[in-house]
């Protein structure tokens, strides 16, 4: 039993990780005001690997509707510019050498709808991650039962707990999405 209850805590930790990642992604979906977190989801192809923007540049907010990205290595400016454009945030950076200005567009209805779509995509990715964790947990329980380390009844009981936890986390994801959607649609 102690084996399986420990696994439950680990599954819950991994599922909560999916929510934490989702909230991090949501923080990048802003509602018309500049925020240094807006560019958190941006991954830059740098030095042969994909890395977060904040590992190759400094982001600042000089005014309410403008971000300034100070790229540390001049040779990376093009890659940073491209990464911001490709991140589906609806931003059009303006490169000035090592400094990239990113005006934050006024949120029109079309842009809001676009942001809601992105939010839905992030939420779906989080749900998929949670379902992967559920599958790992259920596979592990079946293996424990098969190896005789757990009775069939205990396996079923633990599988029900895994499903219940999955449902709770998915509900939390849906709630976070509904909240974010409302925030985006507020004019």
C-alpha positions as CSV (number, residue, x, y, z in Angstrom):
1,X,0.0,0.0,0.0
2,X,2.8,2.5,0.9
3,X,4.2,2.0,-2.6
4,X,0.9,3.1,-4.3
5,X,0.1,6.0,-2.0
6,X,3.6,7.4,-2.6
7,X,2.9,7.1,-6.4
8,X,-0.4,9.0,-5.8
9,X,1.5,12.0,-4.3
10,X,4.0,11.9,-7.3
11,X,1.1,11.7,-9.8
12,X,-0.6,14.7,-8.1
13,X,2.7,16.6,-8.1
14,X,3.1,16.0,-11.9
15,X,-0.5,16.9,-12.6
16,X,-0.1,20.1,-10.6
17,X,3.0,20.8,-12.6
18,X,0.8,20.9,-15.7
19,X,-1.4,23.5,-14.0
20,X,1.6,25.6,-13.0
21,X,2.9,25.5,-16.6
22,X,-0.6,26.5,-17.9
23,X,-0.8,29.5,-15.5
24,X,2.7,30.5,-16.6
25,X,1.6,30.4,-20.2
26,X,-1.6,32.3,-19.4
27,X,0.5,35.0,-17.7
28,X,2.0,35.6,-21.2
29,X,-1.5,36.2,-22.7
30,X,-2.0,39.8,-21.7
31,X,-5.0,42.0,-22.2
32,X,-3.6,45.0,-24.0
33,X,-1.2,46.2,-21.3
34,X,2.5,45.5,-21.6
35,X,4.0,43.0,-19.0
36,X,7.5,41.5,-18.9
37,X,5.8,38.1,-18.5
38,X,4.1,38.5,-21.9
39,X,7.2,37.0,-23.6
40,X,7.7,34.1,-21.1
41,X,6.3,31.6,-23.6
42,X,8.8,32.7,-26.3
43,X,11.5,30.1,-27.0
44,X,14.6,31.2,-29.0
45,X,16.7,28.9,-31.2
46,X,20.1,29.9,-29.7
47,X,23.5,28.2,-29.7
48,X,22.0,25.0,-31.1
49,X,19.2,24.6,-28.7
50,X,15.8,26.1,-27.8
51,X,15.9,28.3,-24.8
52,X,13.6,30.8,-23.0
53,X,13.9,34.4,-24.2
54,X,14.9,35.5,-20.7
55,X,18.1,33.4,-21.1
56,X,19.3,35.5,-24.1
57,X,17.8,39.0,-23.4
58,X,16.4,41.3,-20.8
59,X,12.8,42.4,-21.2
60,X,11.6,45.8,-19.8
61,X,8.4,47.8,-19.9
62,X,9.2,51.5,-20.5
63,X,5.6,52.4,-21.0
64,X,2.1,50.8,-20.7
65,X,2.0,49.6,-24.3
66,X,5.6,48.9,-25.2
67,X,8.1,46.2,-24.4
68,X,11.8,46.6,-24.9
69,X,14.0,43.5,-25.4
70,X,17.7,44.0,-24.9
71,X,19.5,41.1,-26.6
72,X,22.8,40.3,-24.8
73,X,24.5,38.9,-27.9
74,X,24.1,41.0,-31.0
75,X,24.3,37.9,-33.2
76,X,21.1,36.6,-31.5
77,X,19.0,39.6,-32.4
78,X,17.5,38.1,-35.6
79,X,16.7,34.8,-33.8
80,X,15.0,36.7,-30.9
81,X,13.0,38.8,-33.4
82,X,11.9,35.6,-35.3
83,X,11.0,33.8,-32.0
84,X,8.7,36.7,-30.9
85,X,7.0,36.7,-34.3
86,X,6.6,32.9,-34.3
87,X,5.2,32.7,-30.8
88,X,1.6,33.4,-31.9
89,X,1.3,36.3,-29.5
90,X,0.2,38.7,-32.3
91,X,3.2,40.9,-31.7
92,X,5.3,42.6,-34.4
93,X,8.7,43.4,-33.0
94,X,10.8,46.3,-34.5
95,X,14.5,45.5,-34.5
96,X,17.0,48.2,-33.8
97,X,20.3,46.2,-33.6
98,X,20.5,44.7,-30.1
99,X,17.4,46.4,-29.0
100,X,14.0,45.1,-30.1
101,X,10.9,47.2,-29.5
102,X,7.6,45.4,-29.2
103,X,4.5,47.6,-29.4
104,X,1.5,46.0,-27.7
105,X,-1.4,46.3,-30.0
106,X,-4.8,47.6,-28.9
107,X,-7.0,44.5,-28.3
108,X,-9.7,44.6,-31.0
109,X,-12.4,41.9,-31.1
110,X,-10.4,39.9,-33.6
111,X,-7.2,39.9,-31.5
112,X,-9.2,39.0,-28.4
113,X,-10.7,36.0,-30.2
114,X,-7.2,35.0,-31.3
115,X,-5.9,35.2,-27.7
116,X,-8.9,33.1,-26.6
117,X,-7.9,30.5,-29.2
118,X,-4.3,30.5,-27.9
119,X,-5.6,30.1,-24.3
120,X,-7.7,27.1,-25.4
121,X,-4.7,25.6,-27.1
122,X,-2.6,26.0,-23.9
123,X,-5.5,24.5,-21.8
124,X,-5.8,21.5,-24.1
125,X,-2.0,20.9,-23.9
126,X,-2.3,21.0,-20.1
127,X,-5.2,18.5,-20.2
128,X,-3.2,16.2,-22.5
129,X,-0.2,16.4,-20.1
130,X,-2.5,15.5,-17.2
131,X,-4.0,12.5,-19.2
132,X,-0.4,11.3,-19.9
133,X,0.3,11.4,-16.1
134,X,-3.0,9.5,-15.5
135,X,-2.0,6.8,-18.1
136,X,1.4,6.4,-16.5
137,X,-0.3,6.0,-13.1
138,X,-2.8,3.5,-14.3
139,X,-0.1,1.5,-16.2
140,X,2.0,1.4,-13.0
141,X,-1.0,0.1,-11.0
142,X,-1.7,-2.6,-13.5
143,X,2.0,-3.6,-13.4
144,X,1.9,-3.7,-9.5
145,X,-1.2,-5.9,-9.6
146,X,0.3,-8.2,-12.3
147,X,3.5,-8.5,-10.3
148,X,1.4,-9.5,-7.3
149,X,2.4,-6.5,-5.2
150,X,-1.2,-5.3,-5.1
151,X,-4.6,-7.0,-5.0
152,X,-7.1,-6.5,-7.8
153,X,-9.4,-4.6,-5.4
154,X,-6.6,-2.4,-4.2
155,X,-5.6,-1.8,-7.9
156,X,-9.2,-0.8,-8.7
157,X,-9.4,1.5,-5.6
158,X,-6.1,3.2,-6.5
159,X,-7.2,3.5,-10.2
160,X,-10.4,5.2,-9.0
161,X,-8.3,7.7,-7.0
162,X,-6.1,8.4,-10.0
163,X,-9.2,9.1,-12.1
164,X,-10.7,11.3,-9.3
165,X,-7.5,13.3,-9.1
166,X,-7.4,13.6,-12.9
167,X,-11.0,14.9,-13.0
168,X,-10.2,17.5,-10.2
169,X,-7.1,18.8,-12.0
170,X,-9.0,18.9,-15.4
171,X,-11.7,20.9,-13.7
172,X,-9.1,23.3,-12.3
173,X,-7.7,23.7,-15.8
174,X,-11.1,24.4,-17.2
175,X,-11.7,27.0,-14.4
176,X,-8.4,28.7,-15.1
177,X,-9.3,28.8,-18.8
178,X,-12.8,30.3,-18.1
179,X,-11.2,33.0,-15.9
180,X,-8.5,33.8,-18.5
181,X,-11.1,33.9,-21.2
182,X,-13.2,36.4,-19.2
183,X,-10.1,38.5,-18.6
184,X,-9.3,38.6,-22.3
185,X,-12.8,39.4,-23.4
186,X,-13.2,42.3,-20.9
187,X,-13.2,45.6,-22.7
